[in-house]
Amino acid sequence: MLAQDAPPPPDWLQWIVDRFAEYPTAAPILAPLFVVAVWLLMLFGVRRVLLWVARRIVDRTKTEWDDLLLKSRLLHRLSHVLPFVVVLTVVEALPGIDGELATWIRRVAGAGIVVALIASLHALLDGVHAFYRHRQDARRRPIKGYVQLVKILATVGGVVVVVATLSGSEVGTLVTGIGVSTAVVLFVFKDTILSVLASIHLTAYDMVRVGDWIEMPKHGADGDVVDIALHTVKVQNWDKTITTIPTHDLYAESFRNWRGMQESGGRRIKRSLTIDVGSIRFLEDEDLERLREIRVLRDYLDSKQRELAEANADLDLDAPHADRRSLTNIGTFRVYCVEYLRAHPGVNQDMTLLVRQLQSTESGVPLELYLFTKTKNWAEYERVQADVFDHLFAVAREFDLRIFQLPTGRDFEPLVIASRSGT
C-alpha cells in the first residue's frame, strides 16, 4: 500500500495499480515480475532512446567539451539512474508485494542509484581530464594523479553508502565502525597516501612533466615520460620499452631531467682529445710559415709574432726556447679548435664555447671541447658532434700532434719484422 506521506502516483501508474487491485490473489506473484519488466524496459528501451537523442544533440553543437563528455560515457552511465528511480516509484505504488521483498527491492534500487552516480562521477572526471589535456599548460601541470585520488575517495565513499543501504544501517554508524579500524585502513592505503603526497610535490615544484626526458638508472629508465598517474610514472625508453616507476620514488630519490637542455638553445658537447705528450713541442719559423697557410690562424699568428718579437727584443735570435717566449703546437692547435668551432654552422655561438687543457694523465694531455649545438634533435646532434671530432682528429697531424691511443699489434709489427731479419 502507499505510504500516507507518499505523493500520489502518476495517472499511468495509478491505472496499473487499479488493475492489480482487481486481482488481489495474483498480485503477490505478478507485482515483482512487473517490477522486473519495468526495470528491463527502462534499461534497454527508454534509456537507449534518451541516449540516441542526446547523441544527436551533441553532434549538432560546435562546442568541444560536450563531445569529450559523450566519449567519456557520462550520459551512458548517468542513464542507469532512471531505471532504478522508476523501480522505486513502482514499488511504492504497487499493492501485493511482500513487505520484506519490497524492502530488499528498495535497498537494491537505492544501491544501484549510488553505483550509477559513482560511475557517472568517474566518467565526468575522465571527461574533465580529457578536456584539460587540450590546454597548453597540461603537460607542465598534469592533473591525472588528482583525478585518480578523487576517484578513489568517491569509490570508498560509495562503497560505504552501498553497504549501509543494503544492510539498512545508518551511514554514520558504519563510518564510526570504520574509524575504529583506522590503523588498518592506513596500512592498506599506505602506498596510496605516499603516492598522493609525492604527486602533490612533483606537481607543485614542477619536477617532472609529460614529455620530459628523464634518467633514473636504479629503475633502468632513460627516455620520455609518457604518463604521470597517481601511483606510477611511465617512461618510454629509447629502445621503445616501457619502464614503470613508483611516483613516490621520483620524489624520494634523485633522477636526471633533461628538460633544461630541451628548452635551451641546444645540446651540450663535452668531450676531450687526448694528446700524446711526446708530440708536444715548440714551433719553429718554418712551422709558422706552414701554419700561416691556414686561413683562420693568420691573424692570430701575425699578432702573436709581433707580441713575441717585442717580448724577446733583448734576446739573441739564436737563444734557446727555454730562455724566450715561443709558440707551441698544442697551444696553436687549441686556438685553431676555438676558431674552427666559431665558424662551424652547427655550433650555437650564443652559448658557452671553450677549449681547455685538463690535468695530464698517464694517457696524455686531455684537450676538452665544451660547446652547445644549435639543434636539440638527437640524430642531428650526433652528426654535428661526429663532424667536429672527425675534423679535429684528422687536422691534428698538421700541428705534428699525435692523438694518444693504446698500442695495437700493428704498432709492434716493425719490431717483429726487424727481429726476424736480424736472425
GUBA-576943 format. One record per residue (C-alpha): residue in three letters; x, y, z. Coordinates in Angstrom, 3 decimals. Layout:
<atoms>
ALA,X,Y,Z $
...
</atoms>
This chain:
<atoms>
MET,0.000,0.000,0.000 $
LEU,1.021,3.592,-0.448 $
ALA,2.554,5.336,2.490 $
GLN,0.458,8.113,3.968 $
ASP,3.082,10.789,3.189 $
ALA,3.933,9.448,-0.292 $
PRO,2.934,11.571,-3.301 $
PRO,0.139,10.207,-5.496 $
PRO,1.403,8.054,-8.382 $
PRO,1.196,9.267,-11.996 $
ASP,-2.012,8.561,-13.929 $
TRP,-0.481,5.725,-15.936 $
LEU,0.820,4.070,-12.784 $
GLN,-2.495,4.634,-10.968 $
TRP,-4.235,2.769,-13.783 $
ILE,-1.865,-0.192,-13.308 $
VAL,-2.380,-0.088,-9.536 $
ASP,-6.136,-0.283,-10.056 $
ARG,-5.728,-3.328,-12.285 $
PHE,-3.618,-5.116,-9.645 $
ALA,-6.241,-4.254,-7.043 $
GLU,-8.835,-6.165,-9.093 $
TYR,-6.807,-9.384,-8.726 $
PRO,-5.571,-9.458,-5.110 $
THR,-4.766,-13.174,-5.261 $
ALA,-2.354,-12.897,-8.227 $
ALA,-0.855,-9.586,-7.149 $
PRO,1.903,-11.072,-4.906 $
ILE,3.247,-13.015,-7.906 $
LEU,2.613,-10.555,-10.723 $
ALA,3.802,-7.408,-8.909 $
PRO,7.510,-8.491,-8.540 $
LEU,7.515,-9.703,-12.147 $
PHE,6.066,-6.376,-13.250 $
VAL,8.806,-4.509,-11.371 $
VAL,11.479,-6.547,-13.158 $
ALA,9.763,-5.954,-16.516 $
VAL,9.630,-2.211,-15.916 $
TRP,13.321,-2.159,-14.999 $
LEU,14.272,-4.082,-18.150 $
LEU,12.068,-1.877,-20.317 $
MET,13.651,1.276,-18.923 $
LEU,17.161,-0.193,-19.132 $
PHE,17.047,-1.447,-22.716 $
GLY,14.281,0.669,-24.200 $
VAL,13.670,4.166,-22.904 $
ARG,17.299,4.640,-21.803 $
ARG,18.590,3.876,-25.288 $
VAL,16.123,6.298,-26.838 $
LEU,17.263,9.058,-24.488 $
LEU,20.930,8.306,-25.278 $
TRP,20.200,8.422,-29.009 $
VAL,18.539,11.825,-28.632 $
ALA,21.464,13.096,-26.515 $
ARG,23.993,11.964,-29.137 $
ARG,22.099,13.748,-31.889 $
ILE,22.043,16.961,-29.854 $
VAL,25.779,16.716,-29.046 $
ASP,26.666,16.074,-32.680 $
ARG,24.865,19.247,-33.734 $
THR,26.697,21.510,-31.276 $
LYS,30.018,23.180,-32.118 $
THR,31.486,23.084,-28.618 $
GLU,34.157,20.534,-27.789 $
TRP,33.502,19.842,-24.119 $
ASP,30.188,18.043,-24.715 $
ASP,31.865,15.725,-27.243 $
LEU,34.508,14.830,-24.656 $
LEU,31.835,14.150,-22.036 $
LEU,29.990,11.918,-24.504 $
LYS,33.188,9.993,-25.285 $
SER,33.763,9.523,-21.559 $
ARG,30.338,7.702,-21.428 $
LEU,28.967,10.121,-18.827 $
LEU,25.458,10.094,-20.333 $
HIS,25.577,6.305,-20.709 $
ARG,26.357,5.781,-17.032 $
LEU,24.077,8.536,-15.787 $
SER,21.177,6.991,-17.700 $
HIS,21.344,3.934,-15.418 $
VAL,19.879,6.074,-12.647 $
LEU,16.497,6.416,-14.376 $
PRO,15.517,2.697,-14.319 $
PHE,16.234,2.442,-10.582 $
VAL,14.255,5.630,-9.843 $
VAL,11.280,4.229,-11.763 $
VAL,11.587,0.924,-9.860 $
LEU,11.420,2.795,-6.534 $
THR,8.305,4.649,-7.695 $
VAL,6.595,1.456,-8.879 $
VAL,7.418,-0.491,-5.704 $
GLU,5.950,2.250,-3.535 $
ALA,2.705,2.260,-5.546 $
LEU,2.021,-1.406,-6.358 $
PRO,-0.062,-3.408,-3.879 $
GLY,0.529,-7.045,-3.083 $
ILE,4.331,-7.064,-2.795 $
ASP,5.545,-8.732,0.379 $
GLY,6.894,-6.186,2.877 $
GLU,10.308,-7.809,3.246 $
LEU,10.647,-8.295,-0.526 $
ALA,9.686,-4.660,-1.131 $
THR,12.287,-3.570,1.407 $
TRP,15.017,-5.530,-0.405 $
ILE,13.925,-4.164,-3.772 $
ARG,14.161,-0.625,-2.376 $
ARG,17.629,-1.329,-0.952 $
VAL,18.918,-2.852,-4.181 $
ALA,17.464,0.024,-6.223 $
GLY,18.980,2.574,-3.852 $
ALA,22.353,0.829,-4.030 $
GLY,22.049,0.760,-7.839 $
ILE,21.454,4.511,-7.898 $
VAL,24.568,5.081,-5.762 $
VAL,26.698,2.825,-8.002 $
ALA,25.390,4.584,-11.138 $
LEU,26.157,8.011,-9.637 $
ILE,29.696,6.955,-8.655 $
ALA,30.285,5.558,-12.156 $
SER,28.920,8.809,-13.602 $
LEU,31.295,10.813,-11.417 $
HIS,34.206,8.704,-12.744 $
ALA,33.085,9.415,-16.306 $
LEU,32.727,13.135,-15.536 $
LEU,36.259,13.223,-14.124 $
ASP,37.561,11.419,-17.226 $
GLY,35.848,14.000,-19.416 $
VAL,37.266,16.894,-17.391 $
HIS,40.734,15.341,-17.618 $
ALA,40.399,14.850,-21.370 $
PHE,39.320,18.491,-21.748 $
TYR,42.203,19.677,-19.541 $
ARG,44.738,17.752,-21.617 $
HIS,43.917,20.030,-24.564 $
ARG,45.212,23.038,-22.612 $
GLN,48.693,24.347,-23.310 $
ASP,49.815,24.024,-19.685 $
ALA,48.525,20.439,-19.311 $
ARG,51.982,18.929,-19.816 $
ARG,53.512,21.298,-17.291 $
ARG,50.891,20.634,-14.600 $
PRO,49.229,17.223,-15.094 $
ILE,46.131,16.511,-13.007 $
LYS,45.790,12.773,-13.623 $
GLY,47.018,11.970,-10.107 $
TYR,44.415,14.264,-8.552 $
VAL,41.670,12.798,-10.755 $
GLN,42.595,9.302,-9.623 $
LEU,42.631,10.444,-5.994 $
VAL,39.101,11.852,-6.272 $
LYS,38.008,8.591,-7.922 $
ILE,39.429,6.575,-5.038 $
LEU,37.769,8.763,-2.416 $
ALA,34.442,8.676,-4.288 $
THR,34.646,4.904,-4.663 $
VAL,35.419,4.396,-0.974 $
GLY,32.546,6.703,-0.002 $
GLY,30.245,4.956,-2.474 $
VAL,31.115,1.527,-1.087 $
VAL,30.273,2.755,2.431 $
VAL,26.894,4.111,1.279 $
VAL,26.098,0.942,-0.701 $
VAL,26.923,-1.303,2.244 $
ALA,24.849,0.899,4.562 $
THR,21.943,0.868,2.102 $
LEU,21.950,-2.900,1.600 $
SER,22.305,-3.623,5.321 $
GLY,19.785,-0.997,6.371 $
SER,22.310,0.657,8.685 $
GLU,22.957,4.327,9.218 $
VAL,25.915,5.691,7.266 $
GLY,27.225,7.461,10.378 $
THR,27.202,4.227,12.380 $
LEU,29.087,2.429,9.611 $
VAL,31.649,5.229,9.330 $
THR,32.186,5.115,13.102 $
GLY,32.905,1.422,12.859 $
ILE,35.409,2.037,10.083 $
GLY,37.045,4.778,12.151 $
VAL,37.869,2.222,14.813 $
SER,39.998,0.354,12.300 $
THR,41.799,3.476,11.048 $
ALA,45.213,1.917,11.609 $
VAL,44.312,-0.987,9.351 $
VAL,42.981,1.385,6.698 $
LEU,46.168,3.472,6.827 $
PHE,48.273,0.337,6.455 $
VAL,46.243,-0.881,3.485 $
PHE,46.356,2.512,1.755 $
LYS,49.941,3.346,2.740 $
ASP,51.219,3.307,-0.829 $
THR,48.290,5.441,-1.994 $
ILE,48.914,8.039,0.721 $
LEU,52.623,8.213,-0.125 $
SER,51.800,8.484,-3.818 $
VAL,49.347,11.314,-3.173 $
LEU,51.942,13.312,-1.244 $
ALA,54.607,12.607,-3.885 $
SER,52.252,13.590,-6.711 $
ILE,51.455,16.885,-4.986 $
HIS,55.169,17.666,-4.557 $
LEU,56.048,16.689,-8.137 $
THR,53.326,18.975,-9.482 $
ALA,53.824,21.851,-7.039 $
TYR,57.587,22.024,-7.624 $
ASP,57.317,21.213,-11.358 $
MET,59.820,18.381,-11.033 $
VAL,58.599,16.299,-13.962 $
ARG,56.130,16.722,-16.820 $
VAL,54.741,14.533,-19.564 $
GLY,57.227,14.691,-22.434 $
ASP,60.294,15.254,-20.231 $
TRP,63.381,13.185,-20.926 $
ILE,64.477,11.693,-17.592 $
GLU,67.154,9.252,-16.475 $
MET,66.789,7.034,-13.406 $
PRO,69.415,4.247,-13.567 $
LYS,68.046,2.465,-10.486 $
HIS,64.865,1.618,-12.404 $
GLY,66.576,1.329,-15.799 $
ALA,64.674,4.368,-17.082 $
ASP,66.140,6.562,-19.822 $
GLY,63.578,8.152,-22.098 $
ASP,60.462,10.290,-22.353 $
VAL,57.736,10.469,-19.702 $
VAL,54.511,9.352,-21.383 $
ASP,52.150,9.204,-18.406 $
ILE,52.002,10.547,-14.854 $
ALA,49.420,8.756,-12.715 $
LEU,48.717,8.640,-9.002 $
HIS,50.798,5.552,-8.261 $
THR,53.158,5.266,-11.225 $
VAL,55.032,7.267,-13.850 $
LYS,55.562,5.575,-17.220 $
VAL,58.765,6.226,-19.153 $
GLN,59.221,5.123,-22.758 $
ASN,62.906,4.294,-23.116 $
TRP,64.851,4.930,-26.297 $
ASP,64.589,1.232,-27.222 $
LYS,60.775,1.680,-27.060 $
THR,60.419,-0.386,-23.894 $
ILE,58.257,0.971,-21.069 $
THR,59.614,1.432,-17.534 $
THR,57.130,1.973,-14.707 $
ILE,58.448,3.992,-11.753 $
PRO,56.537,4.406,-8.468 $
THR,55.578,8.056,-8.085 $
HIS,56.972,8.118,-4.563 $
ASP,60.438,7.064,-5.813 $
LEU,60.642,10.116,-8.100 $
TYR,60.142,12.348,-5.078 $
ALA,62.247,10.393,-2.586 $
GLU,65.218,9.621,-4.856 $
SER,67.334,11.550,-7.330 $
PHE,66.838,11.436,-11.085 $
ARG,68.092,13.464,-14.038 $
ASN,65.654,15.610,-16.001 $
TRP,66.906,16.837,-19.383 $
ARG,64.129,19.438,-19.737 $
GLY,66.589,22.304,-19.247 $
MET,68.604,21.113,-22.214 $
GLN,65.473,20.647,-24.313 $
GLU,64.276,24.170,-23.526 $
SER,67.691,25.777,-24.023 $
GLY,69.365,26.828,-27.240 $
GLY,70.926,23.444,-27.913 $
ARG,72.545,20.282,-26.591 $
ARG,75.921,20.240,-24.901 $
ILE,79.067,18.608,-26.255 $
LYS,81.705,17.882,-23.639 $
ARG,84.418,15.587,-24.983 $
SER,88.199,15.504,-24.999 $
LEU,91.044,14.881,-27.401 $
THR,93.935,13.189,-25.585 $
ILE,97.262,14.497,-26.947 $
ASP,100.403,12.376,-26.707 $
VAL,102.838,14.345,-24.523 $
GLY,105.763,13.162,-26.692 $
SER,104.396,15.068,-29.683 $
ILE,104.210,18.452,-27.910 $
ARG,106.986,20.860,-28.965 $
PHE,107.848,24.491,-29.761 $
LEU,107.107,25.826,-33.234 $
GLU,109.983,26.830,-35.472 $
ASP,109.926,29.527,-38.158 $
GLU,109.226,27.034,-40.914 $
ASP,106.310,25.654,-38.869 $
LEU,104.873,29.142,-38.523 $
GLU,105.138,29.734,-42.265 $
ARG,103.355,26.456,-42.966 $
LEU,100.598,27.081,-40.424 $
ARG,100.073,30.613,-41.740 $
GLU,98.511,28.994,-44.805 $
ILE,95.564,28.026,-42.584 $
ARG,93.170,30.940,-43.049 $
VAL,91.670,31.006,-39.532 $
LEU,95.155,31.174,-37.955 $
ARG,96.674,34.026,-39.995 $
ASP,95.508,36.915,-37.847 $
TYR,96.366,35.037,-34.666 $
LEU,99.880,34.146,-35.821 $
ASP,100.592,37.677,-37.073 $
SER,99.513,39.318,-33.811 $
LYS,101.273,36.664,-31.744 $
GLN,104.556,37.029,-33.633 $
ARG,104.518,40.798,-33.096 $
GLU,103.863,40.264,-29.389 $
LEU,106.666,37.702,-29.109 $
ALA,109.069,39.891,-31.063 $
GLU,108.548,42.707,-28.545 $
ALA,108.914,40.324,-25.613 $
ASN,112.124,38.784,-26.993 $
ALA,113.672,42.015,-28.304 $
ASP,116.533,41.913,-25.789 $
LEU,117.470,38.298,-26.620 $
ASP,119.533,36.826,-29.404 $
LEU,117.672,35.213,-32.238 $
ASP,119.580,32.010,-31.531 $
ALA,118.610,31.924,-27.853 $
PRO,117.076,28.591,-26.807 $
HIS,113.309,28.311,-26.446 $
ALA,113.748,27.887,-22.703 $
ASP,115.035,31.468,-22.461 $
ARG,112.465,33.156,-24.676 $
ARG,108.759,33.135,-25.278 $
SER,107.703,30.819,-28.102 $
LEU,104.591,29.304,-29.555 $
THR,103.809,25.609,-29.045 $
ASN,101.994,23.306,-31.391 $
ILE,99.415,22.329,-28.769 $
GLY,98.690,25.971,-27.889 $
THR,98.270,26.899,-31.538 $
PHE,96.108,23.823,-32.086 $
ARG,93.907,24.921,-29.165 $
VAL,93.432,28.321,-30.804 $
TYR,92.629,26.604,-34.090 $
CYS,89.951,24.499,-32.357 $
VAL,88.289,27.641,-30.985 $
GLU,88.334,29.416,-34.347 $
TYR,87.062,26.304,-36.126 $
LEU,84.141,25.965,-33.695 $
ARG,83.276,29.658,-34.006 $
ALA,82.979,29.222,-37.760 $
HIS,81.040,25.936,-37.618 $
PRO,77.380,26.349,-38.762 $
GLY,76.107,23.721,-36.304 $
VAL,77.542,25.342,-33.159 $
ASN,75.467,27.746,-31.068 $
GLN,77.561,30.897,-30.792 $
ASP,75.297,32.451,-28.148 $
MET,76.139,29.841,-25.518 $
THR,79.321,28.786,-23.742 $
LEU,82.140,27.770,-26.073 $
LEU,85.631,26.984,-24.855 $
VAL,88.559,24.650,-25.421 $
ARG,90.571,23.966,-22.292 $
GLN,93.508,21.839,-21.226 $
LEU,92.827,19.414,-18.385 $
GLN,95.150,17.732,-15.930 $
SER,97.604,15.465,-17.726 $
THR,97.316,11.730,-17.097 $
GLU,99.258,8.597,-17.965 $
SER,97.393,8.674,-21.302 $
GLY,98.494,12.206,-22.234 $
VAL,97.093,15.727,-22.077 $
PRO,93.279,15.969,-22.464 $
LEU,92.133,18.890,-24.581 $
GLU,88.449,19.291,-23.712 $
LEU,85.866,20.871,-26.005 $
TYR,82.875,22.421,-24.225 $
LEU,80.165,23.792,-26.524 $
PHE,76.487,23.613,-27.462 $
THR,74.919,22.690,-30.753 $
LYS,72.145,24.696,-32.387 $
THR,69.929,21.668,-32.736 $
LYS,68.311,19.609,-29.992 $
ASN,67.404,16.747,-32.299 $
TRP,69.316,13.661,-31.188 $
ALA,70.339,12.424,-34.649 $
GLU,71.383,15.895,-35.823 $
TYR,73.272,16.474,-32.572 $
GLU,75.270,13.270,-33.050 $
ARG,76.028,14.247,-36.646 $
VAL,77.404,17.660,-35.624 $
GLN,79.467,16.119,-32.833 $
ALA,80.928,13.486,-35.149 $
ASP,81.749,16.108,-37.816 $
VAL,83.639,18.234,-35.282 $
PHE,85.767,15.417,-33.936 $
ASP,86.307,13.781,-37.331 $
HIS,87.866,17.035,-38.488 $
LEU,89.960,17.643,-35.369 $
PHE,91.324,14.100,-35.259 $
ALA,92.486,14.479,-38.855 $
VAL,93.806,18.051,-38.627 $
ALA,95.905,17.375,-35.501 $
ARG,98.608,15.969,-37.795 $
GLU,99.021,19.406,-39.387 $
PHE,100.354,20.552,-35.986 $
ASP,102.599,17.479,-35.601 $
LEU,100.412,16.303,-32.713 $
ARG,99.573,12.669,-32.057 $
ILE,96.271,11.563,-30.575 $
PHE,97.061,9.042,-27.854 $
GLN,95.778,5.501,-28.060 $
LEU,96.994,2.247,-26.569 $
PRO,99.399,0.304,-28.811 $
THR,97.981,-2.420,-31.038 $
GLY,99.579,-5.379,-32.799 $
ARG,100.312,-3.232,-35.848 $
ASP,102.479,-0.914,-33.705 $
PHE,104.761,-3.839,-32.868 $
GLU,104.868,-5.183,-36.411 $
PRO,108.068,-3.304,-37.460 $
LEU,109.894,-4.621,-34.399 $
VAL,108.869,-8.164,-35.207 $
ILE,109.985,-7.802,-38.811 $
ALA,113.314,-6.304,-37.734 $
SER,113.934,-9.046,-35.227 $
ARG,113.263,-11.710,-37.835 $
SER,115.538,-10.023,-40.347 $
GLY,118.337,-9.867,-37.779 $
THR,118.152,-13.594,-37.165 $
</atoms>
